[in-house]
Amino acid sequence: MSQVNADDFAQIAAAVHEFIRTRVLPREREIADGDAVPDDLVAAAKEIGLFGYAIPQEWGGLGLDLQQDVELAQEFGYTALALRSMFGTNNGIAGQVLVNFGTDEQKSTWLERIASGDVVASFALTEPGAGSNPSGLRTKAVEQPDGSWIIDGGKCFITNAPTANLFVVFARVRPADDDGPGIAVFLVPADAPGVSVADRDKKMGQEGAWTADVHFDGVRVEKSALVGGSVDVGYKAAMVSLARGRVHIAALAVGSAQRALDESLRHVAVTTQGGTPIGDFQLVQAHIADMQTGVMAGRALVRDAAAKWVSEEDRRIAPSVAKLFCTEMVGQVADKAVQVHGGSGYMRDSVVERIYRDVRLLRLYEGTSEIQRLIVGGGLVRQAKKEAKGK
């Protein structure tokens, strides 16, 4: 249940729209060239509550539900994705682990500082041998006689690792058994002895969105660092947080697709070939029509999946359907946008060239398209088998 009514949300959405369109869009080249979001934009994002918009109000956030979240995510997708990346984990996969599974003590220790942006929380799940499937984790946590834990292992591609104050770390505490997969989640301060962060990754796109490897060498954390106070909370926390995040990423993709379409429309309306605006050519119009169809279908799907999440009607299949369709769709839209721009669309100073590179990652993180297909297909087949047995 949202803590924000429709009128209040309309004001929040208008403020975010204004911030994105007037403050961030003019700075996109600066973000890309500097591989960083300028400090004044970070401060402005904190001021309007973007580091905690999905954190409940009792912990200092705005308290938006996922239906409201996806409306903002479409705005974030309209500009350089690095902006959303800097506060995305606070609101999403890292922050939601605490909101949904943390103890009262863990919430009171961390959530207000996460919501204000004073603490950047980073979701440390992915490993070289365990990407979209957390059951393959090799990072280990061993309980000590005094109840503390020693964590050893390495993580890769961890968003916000270079600036993180808190790592939400997934680690194996035992082999998978009948009680569950044996994965627990721990809150590890970035300055804990034994935590080291490698140099920033050099990526294809999303300049300004920093990722890096993180290593845990004999890192000791107290018993109170075990999320939910139970070793069997971890895997469920990962699955629930990732599923919610998939709807958010789908919305982000819709926003990026809308921007690619808008840039293309501006281009074809004024660019001429032989004295005729290229937008008058039917083959160009066909590309535009396909782009618009993808954007509208994606937007409707995202809103439907978010509504099903909030009502708890479907928190497994629908998020994967939305992420699969929308992230594949934005790749196609970005490709068409480069095509209708012609040679200028391939130039580094073109907005659609940046979008083309930025959105390629959306099909990879928080579960690849292949993993989404397995979740959707496998889930539907299991459901059909269960129904067949019941007849």
C-alpha positions as CSV (number, residue, x, y, z in Angstrom):
1,M,0.0,0.0,0.0
2,S,1.4,3.4,-1.0
3,Q,2.0,6.0,1.6
4,V,1.5,8.7,-1.0
5,N,-1.9,9.7,-2.3
6,A,-2.6,10.5,-6.0
7,D,-2.4,14.3,-5.6
8,D,0.8,14.2,-3.7
9,F,2.3,11.8,-6.1
10,A,1.4,14.1,-9.0
11,Q,3.4,16.8,-7.4
12,I,6.4,14.5,-6.9
13,A,6.2,13.2,-10.5
14,A,6.0,16.8,-11.8
15,A,9.1,17.8,-9.8
16,V,11.0,14.8,-11.1
17,H,10.0,15.5,-14.7
18,E,11.1,19.2,-14.3
19,F,14.4,18.1,-12.7
20,I,15.2,15.6,-15.5
21,R,14.2,17.8,-18.4
22,T,15.6,21.1,-17.2
23,R,18.6,20.1,-15.0
24,V,19.9,16.8,-16.2
25,L,19.2,16.7,-20.0
26,P,21.5,19.7,-20.7
27,R,24.3,18.0,-18.7
28,E,24.3,14.6,-20.5
29,R,27.4,15.2,-22.5
30,E,29.2,16.4,-19.3
31,I,28.2,13.2,-17.5
32,A,29.4,11.0,-20.4
33,D,32.7,12.9,-20.9
34,G,33.5,13.1,-17.2
35,D,32.3,9.5,-16.5
36,A,30.5,11.0,-13.4
37,V,27.3,12.7,-12.3
38,P,28.2,16.2,-11.3
39,D,28.1,16.9,-7.5
40,D,25.4,19.6,-7.9
41,L,23.1,17.1,-9.6
42,V,23.8,14.6,-6.8
43,A,22.9,17.2,-4.2
44,A,19.7,18.2,-6.1
45,A,18.7,14.5,-6.3
46,K,19.1,14.1,-2.6
47,E,17.1,17.3,-2.0
48,I,14.1,16.1,-3.8
49,G,14.2,12.7,-2.1
50,L,15.4,10.5,-5.0
51,F,17.8,8.5,-2.8
52,G,14.8,7.2,-0.8
53,Y,11.7,7.6,-2.9
54,A,10.8,3.9,-2.5
55,I,11.7,3.7,1.2
56,P,8.8,3.9,3.6
57,Q,8.1,7.3,5.2
58,E,8.7,6.0,8.7
59,W,12.3,5.6,7.7
60,G,12.7,9.0,6.0
61,G,11.7,8.0,2.4
62,L,8.9,9.2,0.2
63,G,7.1,5.8,0.5
64,L,6.2,5.3,-3.1
65,D,4.8,1.9,-4.2
66,L,5.9,0.1,-7.3
67,Q,3.1,1.5,-9.4
68,Q,4.4,5.0,-8.6
69,D,8.0,3.9,-8.8
70,V,7.6,2.9,-12.5
71,E,6.2,6.3,-13.4
72,L,9.4,7.9,-12.1
73,A,11.6,5.2,-13.6
74,Q,10.2,6.2,-17.1
75,E,11.4,9.7,-16.4
76,F,14.9,8.4,-15.2
77,G,15.1,6.3,-18.4
78,Y,14.6,9.5,-20.5
79,T,18.1,10.7,-19.7
80,A,21.6,9.3,-19.0
81,L,21.1,6.1,-17.1
82,A,24.0,7.0,-14.7
83,L,21.7,9.4,-12.9
84,R,19.3,6.6,-11.9
85,S,22.1,4.2,-11.2
86,M,23.5,6.3,-8.3
87,F,20.3,6.0,-6.3
88,G,18.8,2.9,-7.9
89,T,20.3,0.4,-5.5
90,N,19.2,2.5,-2.4
91,N,15.6,2.3,-3.5
92,G,15.7,-1.0,-5.2
93,I,17.6,-4.2,-4.8
94,A,19.7,-3.2,-1.8
95,G,17.2,-1.0,0.1
96,Q,14.2,-3.4,-0.5
97,V,16.2,-6.2,1.2
98,L,16.2,-4.2,4.4
99,V,12.6,-2.8,4.0
100,N,11.2,-6.3,3.5
101,F,13.5,-8.6,5.4
102,G,15.6,-6.5,7.9
103,T,15.2,-6.7,11.6
104,D,13.9,-3.6,13.5
105,E,17.5,-2.9,14.6
106,Q,18.9,-3.2,11.1
107,K,16.2,-0.9,9.7
108,S,16.7,1.8,12.4
109,T,20.5,1.6,11.9
110,W,20.5,2.0,8.2
111,L,17.3,2.9,6.4
112,E,17.1,6.6,7.3
113,R,20.6,7.2,6.1
114,I,20.0,5.2,2.9
115,A,16.8,7.3,2.3
116,S,18.7,10.6,2.7
117,G,21.6,9.5,0.5
118,D,24.1,9.8,3.4
119,V,24.6,6.0,2.9
120,V,25.0,4.4,-0.5
121,A,23.9,0.8,-0.3
122,S,25.3,-1.7,-2.9
123,F,23.8,-5.1,-3.8
124,A,26.7,-7.6,-3.8
125,L,25.3,-10.8,-5.4
126,T,26.9,-11.4,-8.8
127,E,30.1,-13.5,-9.0
128,P,32.2,-14.7,-11.9
129,G,30.7,-18.2,-11.7
130,A,27.2,-17.1,-10.5
131,G,25.5,-14.3,-12.4
132,S,21.8,-14.4,-13.0
133,N,21.4,-17.6,-10.9
134,P,22.2,-17.0,-7.2
135,S,22.2,-20.7,-6.4
136,G,25.7,-20.9,-7.8
137,L,27.2,-18.6,-5.2
138,R,30.7,-19.5,-3.9
139,T,31.2,-16.6,-1.5
140,K,31.1,-18.3,2.0
141,A,30.1,-17.1,5.4
142,V,31.2,-19.3,8.4
143,E,29.6,-18.8,11.8
144,Q,32.0,-18.4,14.7
145,P,31.5,-19.7,18.3
146,D,30.6,-16.2,19.5
147,G,27.9,-15.9,16.9
148,S,29.8,-13.6,14.5
149,W,30.5,-14.6,10.9
150,I,33.6,-14.6,8.7
151,I,33.0,-13.9,5.0
152,D,35.3,-14.8,2.2
153,G,34.8,-14.4,-1.5
154,G,34.6,-12.1,-4.5
155,K,31.9,-10.3,-6.3
156,C,31.9,-8.7,-9.8
157,F,30.1,-5.9,-11.7
158,I,28.8,-4.5,-8.4
159,T,26.9,-1.2,-9.0
160,N,28.1,1.8,-6.9
161,A,30.8,-0.3,-5.3
162,P,33.4,2.5,-5.6
163,T,31.2,4.9,-3.6
164,A,29.3,2.4,-1.4
165,N,29.1,2.8,2.4
166,L,27.2,-0.5,2.9
167,F,27.4,-3.8,1.0
168,V,24.3,-6.1,1.1
169,V,26.3,-9.3,0.6
170,F,25.0,-12.7,-0.4
171,A,27.0,-15.7,0.9
172,R,26.6,-19.5,1.1
173,V,26.4,-20.7,4.7
174,R,25.9,-24.4,3.8
175,P,25.3,-26.6,0.8
176,A,21.7,-26.5,-0.6
177,D,19.5,-29.0,1.3
178,D,15.8,-29.8,1.9
179,D,15.6,-26.6,4.1
180,G,16.6,-24.3,1.3
181,P,19.5,-23.2,-0.9
182,G,21.7,-22.3,2.1
183,I,22.3,-18.7,1.1
184,A,22.2,-15.9,3.7
185,V,22.6,-12.1,3.3
186,F,24.7,-9.9,5.5
187,L,25.1,-6.1,6.0
188,V,28.8,-5.4,5.6
189,P,30.1,-1.8,6.1
190,A,32.4,-0.8,3.2
191,D,35.1,0.2,5.7
192,A,35.1,-3.2,7.5
193,P,38.6,-4.7,7.6
194,G,39.1,-7.2,4.8
195,V,36.8,-5.4,2.3
196,S,38.5,-4.2,-0.8
197,V,37.1,-2.6,-4.0
198,A,39.0,-2.9,-7.3
199,D,39.4,-0.1,-9.9
200,R,36.2,0.9,-11.7
201,D,35.2,-1.2,-14.6
202,K,35.5,0.2,-18.2
203,K,32.2,-0.5,-19.8
204,M,30.5,-0.2,-23.3
205,G,28.1,2.5,-22.1
206,Q,26.4,4.0,-19.1
207,E,29.3,6.4,-18.3
208,G,29.0,7.8,-14.9
209,A,27.4,4.6,-13.5
210,W,30.3,3.0,-11.6
211,T,30.7,-0.7,-11.1
212,A,33.7,-2.7,-9.7
213,D,34.8,-6.0,-8.3
214,V,34.6,-6.3,-4.5
215,H,36.6,-8.8,-2.4
216,F,36.0,-10.1,1.1
217,D,39.0,-11.5,2.8
218,G,38.2,-12.9,6.2
219,V,35.7,-10.1,6.9
220,R,34.2,-10.4,10.3
221,V,30.7,-9.2,11.0
222,E,28.6,-9.4,14.1
223,K,25.6,-11.6,14.5
224,S,23.4,-8.5,14.1
225,A,24.7,-8.2,10.5
226,L,22.7,-11.3,9.4
227,V,19.6,-9.9,7.6
228,G,16.4,-10.9,9.2
229,G,18.3,-12.7,11.9
230,S,18.0,-16.0,10.0
231,V,20.3,-17.7,7.5
232,D,17.3,-18.8,5.4
233,V,16.1,-15.3,4.7
234,G,18.9,-14.6,2.1
235,Y,17.7,-16.4,-1.0
236,K,14.1,-15.3,-0.7
237,A,15.4,-11.7,-0.1
238,A,17.4,-11.9,-3.3
239,M,14.5,-13.3,-5.3
240,V,11.9,-10.8,-4.1
241,S,14.2,-7.8,-4.5
242,L,15.3,-8.9,-8.0
243,A,11.7,-9.5,-9.1
244,R,10.6,-6.1,-8.0
245,G,13.7,-4.6,-9.6
246,R,12.8,-6.2,-12.9
247,V,9.6,-4.2,-13.2
248,H,11.6,-1.0,-12.4
249,I,14.2,-1.9,-15.1
250,A,11.4,-2.5,-17.6
251,A,10.1,1.0,-16.9
252,L,13.5,2.4,-17.3
253,A,13.7,0.7,-20.8
254,V,10.4,2.3,-21.7
255,G,11.7,5.8,-20.8
256,S,14.8,5.3,-22.9
257,A,12.8,4.0,-25.8
258,Q,10.6,7.1,-25.6
259,R,13.6,9.4,-25.7
260,A,15.0,7.5,-28.7
261,L,11.7,7.9,-30.5
262,D,11.4,11.6,-29.6
263,E,15.0,12.3,-30.8
264,S,14.1,10.4,-34.1
265,L,10.9,12.4,-34.6
266,R,12.8,15.7,-34.2
267,H,15.4,14.5,-36.7
268,V,13.1,13.2,-39.4
269,A,10.9,16.3,-39.2
270,V,13.7,18.7,-40.2
271,T,16.4,16.6,-42.0
272,T,15.9,16.7,-45.8
273,Q,17.0,14.4,-48.6
274,G,16.7,15.9,-52.1
275,G,14.7,18.8,-50.6
276,T,12.2,16.5,-48.9
277,P,12.0,16.0,-45.1
278,I,12.9,12.3,-44.6
279,G,9.9,11.9,-42.3
280,D,7.8,12.1,-45.5
281,F,9.4,8.8,-46.8
282,Q,7.2,5.8,-46.1
283,L,10.1,3.5,-45.1
284,V,11.1,6.0,-42.4
285,Q,7.5,6.2,-41.2
286,A,7.5,2.5,-40.9
287,H,10.4,2.6,-38.6
288,I,8.7,5.3,-36.5
289,A,5.5,3.3,-36.4
290,D,7.4,0.2,-35.1
291,M,9.1,2.4,-32.5
292,Q,5.8,3.9,-31.2
293,T,4.2,0.5,-31.1
294,G,7.0,-0.9,-28.9
295,V,6.9,2.1,-26.6
296,M,3.2,1.9,-26.1
297,A,3.1,-1.8,-25.6
298,G,6.0,-1.6,-23.2
299,R,4.4,1.1,-21.1
300,A,1.1,-0.8,-20.8
301,L,2.9,-3.9,-19.8
302,V,5.0,-2.2,-17.2
303,R,2.0,-0.6,-15.6
304,D,0.1,-3.9,-15.6
305,A,3.1,-5.7,-14.0
306,A,3.5,-3.0,-11.4
307,A,-0.3,-3.2,-10.5
308,K,0.0,-7.0,-10.2
309,W,3.0,-6.6,-7.9
310,V,1.2,-4.1,-5.6
311,S,-1.9,-6.2,-5.4
312,E,0.3,-9.3,-4.9
313,E,-1.6,-11.1,-7.8
314,D,1.7,-11.9,-9.5
315,R,5.2,-11.3,-8.2
316,R,7.1,-13.8,-10.3
317,I,5.9,-14.3,-13.9
318,A,4.7,-10.7,-14.7
319,P,8.0,-9.0,-13.6
320,S,10.0,-11.3,-15.8
321,V,7.6,-10.9,-18.7
322,A,7.9,-7.1,-18.4
323,K,11.7,-7.1,-18.2
324,L,12.1,-9.5,-21.1
325,F,9.8,-7.6,-23.4
326,C,10.7,-4.1,-22.5
327,T,14.5,-4.5,-22.5
328,E,14.4,-6.4,-25.8
329,M,12.1,-3.7,-27.2
330,V,14.3,-0.8,-26.2
331,G,17.2,-2.5,-28.0
332,Q,15.2,-2.7,-31.2
333,V,14.0,0.9,-30.8
334,A,17.5,2.2,-30.2
335,D,18.7,0.3,-33.3
336,K,15.9,1.9,-35.4
337,A,16.7,5.3,-34.0
338,V,20.3,5.0,-35.2
339,Q,19.0,3.8,-38.6
340,V,16.7,6.8,-39.2
341,H,19.5,9.2,-38.1
342,G,21.7,7.6,-40.7
343,G,25.5,8.4,-40.4
344,S,24.9,11.1,-37.8
345,G,23.3,8.5,-35.5
346,Y,26.6,6.7,-35.4
347,M,28.5,9.7,-34.2
348,R,29.6,9.9,-30.6
349,D,27.9,13.3,-30.0
350,S,24.5,11.9,-31.0
351,V,22.0,11.2,-28.3
352,V,20.8,8.1,-30.0
353,E,24.3,6.7,-30.2
354,R,24.6,7.0,-26.4
355,I,21.2,5.4,-25.9
356,Y,22.1,2.5,-28.2
357,R,25.1,1.7,-26.0
358,D,23.4,2.5,-22.6
359,V,20.4,0.2,-23.1
360,R,22.4,-2.8,-24.1
361,L,23.1,-3.5,-20.5
362,L,19.4,-3.7,-19.6
363,R,19.2,-7.1,-21.2
364,L,21.9,-8.4,-18.9
365,Y,21.6,-7.2,-15.4
366,E,19.0,-8.2,-12.8
367,G,18.6,-11.4,-14.7
368,T,19.4,-11.8,-18.4
369,S,16.7,-12.2,-21.1
370,E,17.5,-15.9,-21.1
371,I,16.9,-16.2,-17.4
372,Q,13.6,-14.3,-17.8
373,R,12.5,-16.8,-20.4
374,L,13.3,-19.7,-18.1
375,I,11.3,-18.1,-15.2
376,V,8.3,-17.4,-17.4
377,G,8.3,-20.7,-19.4
378,G,9.2,-22.8,-16.4
379,G,6.7,-21.1,-14.1
380,L,3.8,-21.5,-16.6
381,V,4.6,-25.1,-17.3
382,R,4.7,-25.9,-13.5
383,Q,1.4,-24.2,-13.1
384,A,-0.1,-26.2,-16.0
385,K,1.2,-29.5,-14.5
386,K,-0.3,-28.6,-11.1
387,E,-3.7,-27.8,-12.7
388,A,-3.6,-31.0,-14.7
389,K,-2.9,-33.1,-11.6
390,G,-5.8,-31.4,-9.8
391,K,-8.4,-32.4,-12.5
